[in-house]
């Protein structure tokens, strides 16, 4: 509602400049939602190294201090800055996780349960801002195409490129699976995936 009110104000004034639209940020911070988010401003930082006794202490302390904790604000690195390259990964000592279909499920089953749906003929709302060659070469060599692993909805897949003489793979974006979590926007190590608002559709949030 706050964004709609800001947009209406811009339409009435016939002015969509940053000075007018910046009113949305001020209104959001002053709203009940902004106040609620402000009290949780350090929770992610407390869990940056996992659920440890120290992390649980910091979480409890933040709840008592309304998000301040021992220092305001806690330092945190962007998610994409912590992505490890292929050569930095430890060797895998176990088989890949296999869901049992009872308590744990594969990605596509979870996508179906989320009720997400997009019209297939609308423009893809997930834009890769570099050449597709980047995914098949640079990203594959340096990071092993992590988008196909960190996406919870199997939106990103590396599939055989039938037009390539070198028998390479290419990126396929199944945007209709998207559950709008924006993980790709946050964790992509090159920051070349741009999530924009789709024309319509998305998950049934009550099911998530």
PESULDA-V722276 format. One record per residue. N is the residue number from 1. PSI is psi in degrees with one decimal (NA if undefined). Layout:
n:N psi:PSI
n:N psi:PSI
This chain:
n:1 psi:-38.0
n:2 psi:-39.5
n:3 psi:-37.5
n:4 psi:-40.6
n:5 psi:-37.7
n:6 psi:-42.0
n:7 psi:-40.6
n:8 psi:-40.5
n:9 psi:-39.2
n:10 psi:-38.2
n:11 psi:-42.4
n:12 psi:-40.0
n:13 psi:-7.2
n:14 psi:42.9
n:15 psi:110.5
n:16 psi:30.4
n:17 psi:165.4
n:18 psi:-33.4
n:19 psi:-37.7
n:20 psi:-46.4
n:21 psi:-20.7
n:22 psi:-14.1
n:23 psi:-23.9
n:24 psi:-44.0
n:25 psi:-41.9
n:26 psi:-44.6
n:27 psi:-37.7
n:28 psi:-43.8
n:29 psi:-32.4
n:30 psi:-10.3
n:31 psi:172.0
n:32 psi:-32.6
n:33 psi:-44.2
n:34 psi:-40.6
n:35 psi:-36.2
n:36 psi:-42.1
n:37 psi:-36.4
n:38 psi:-34.9
n:39 psi:-6.1
n:40 psi:23.9
n:41 psi:-16.9
n:42 psi:6.7
n:43 psi:-42.0
n:44 psi:-40.8
n:45 psi:-37.6
n:46 psi:-29.0
n:47 psi:14.2
n:48 psi:-26.7
n:49 psi:21.1
n:50 psi:177.8
n:51 psi:88.4
n:52 psi:165.1
n:53 psi:-38.2
n:54 psi:-41.5
n:55 psi:-42.0
n:56 psi:-36.6
n:57 psi:-46.0
n:58 psi:-37.9
n:59 psi:-44.7
n:60 psi:-40.3
n:61 psi:-37.0
n:62 psi:-36.0
n:63 psi:-35.2
n:64 psi:-31.5
n:65 psi:13.9
n:66 psi:42.6
n:67 psi:-9.6
n:68 psi:-45.6
n:69 psi:-151.7
n:70 psi:-18.6
n:71 psi:142.3
n:72 psi:114.9
n:73 psi:161.5
n:74 psi:138.4
n:75 psi:148.7
n:76 psi:141.9
n:77 psi:147.8
n:78 psi:147.6
n:79 psi:-42.3
n:80 psi:-21.7
n:81 psi:-15.3
n:82 psi:5.5
n:83 psi:125.2
n:84 psi:143.0
n:85 psi:164.9
n:86 psi:-41.8
n:87 psi:-14.9
n:88 psi:-7.6
n:89 psi:140.2
n:90 psi:156.2
n:91 psi:144.9
n:92 psi:126.7
n:93 psi:3.0
n:94 psi:165.3
n:95 psi:151.6
n:96 psi:147.8
n:97 psi:133.2
n:98 psi:116.9
n:99 psi:149.5
n:100 psi:-6.9
n:101 psi:3.1
n:102 psi:-58.3
n:103 psi:-24.8
n:104 psi:148.0
n:105 psi:158.7
n:106 psi:167.4
n:107 psi:-45.7
n:108 psi:-32.4
n:109 psi:-40.9
n:110 psi:-35.3
n:111 psi:-44.0
n:112 psi:-42.1
n:113 psi:-27.5
n:114 psi:-17.5
n:115 psi:16.0
n:116 psi:143.8
n:117 psi:138.0
n:118 psi:146.2
n:119 psi:128.5
n:120 psi:-23.9
n:121 psi:6.6
n:122 psi:158.2
n:123 psi:143.7
n:124 psi:129.2
n:125 psi:5.4
n:126 psi:105.8
n:127 psi:130.1
n:128 psi:118.5
n:129 psi:9.9
n:130 psi:175.4
n:131 psi:142.9
n:132 psi:-23.5
n:133 psi:-29.9
n:134 psi:-42.1
n:135 psi:-38.7
n:136 psi:-22.3
n:137 psi:-77.0
n:138 psi:-53.2
n:139 psi:-39.6
n:140 psi:-39.5
n:141 psi:-38.6
n:142 psi:-38.7
n:143 psi:-8.4
n:144 psi:30.7
n:145 psi:65.5
n:146 psi:-18.4
n:147 psi:-32.5
n:148 psi:-9.6
n:149 psi:-41.5
n:150 psi:-17.2
n:151 psi:124.9
n:152 psi:-2.7
n:153 psi:11.7
n:154 psi:42.8
n:155 psi:-39.2
n:156 psi:126.5
n:157 psi:140.0
n:158 psi:115.5
n:159 psi:157.6
n:160 psi:134.4
n:161 psi:102.2
n:162 psi:-18.2
n:163 psi:-2.7
n:164 psi:130.0
n:165 psi:-16.5
n:166 psi:10.8
n:167 psi:42.7
n:168 psi:173.2
n:169 psi:162.5
n:170 psi:158.5
n:171 psi:130.4
n:172 psi:127.0
n:173 psi:111.2
n:174 psi:72.7
n:175 psi:-22.2
n:176 psi:-15.1
n:177 psi:-13.7
n:178 psi:132.5
n:179 psi:13.6
n:180 psi:34.5
n:181 psi:-19.9
n:182 psi:20.3
n:183 psi:-39.1
n:184 psi:-39.1
n:185 psi:-30.7
n:186 psi:-42.8
n:187 psi:-12.2
n:188 psi:118.9
n:189 psi:-22.9
n:190 psi:-7.9
n:191 psi:46.1
n:192 psi:3.3
n:193 psi:121.8
n:194 psi:116.8
n:195 psi:121.3
n:196 psi:162.2
n:197 psi:126.7
n:198 psi:165.6
n:199 psi:-30.5
n:200 psi:165.8
n:201 psi:-173.2
n:202 psi:-172.7
n:203 psi:158.2
n:204 psi:96.1
n:205 psi:-26.7
n:206 psi:-20.0
n:207 psi:-12.4
n:208 psi:NA
